[in-house]
Amino acid sequence: MHFSIPSAFAALSVIVSLTPYASAFVIDTFSDTGCANSVQSGVNIYDNTCATWPNAFKSFKITTFGGSHQKGYFFAPDNCGSLPGALRSGYVDSTTHDFVLGNCYNFNNAAANAVASYAG
């Protein structure tokens, strides 16, 4: 059997396209409680990652739910700190209802500067 380089790349691209990617939940962040004064829009937080921002935020809205049993953790001031020390946490999927899509959430006047997501 003879494989050419183009056929090897074609086979590899099929394998890569069949590989499942972790789902992201997407948020908009705001500098004030009550979701006033936008900081950043359309921020993806992929499963099993932690993201930090250069600007802290006091409130957020989830605009896209993550995958099944994906849980979000919001941290301050120690970027990507210990999960039990999160300012707020909850499932960010469409089935557990810890968060409602489009509702505004805050941290009791604290500011978050990092968000993590892990399968729960």
Helices and strands as residue ranges (DSSP letters): H 5-18, E 24-32, E 36-46, E 49-57, E 59-64, E 70-75, G 83-85, E 88-91, E 104-106, E 112-119
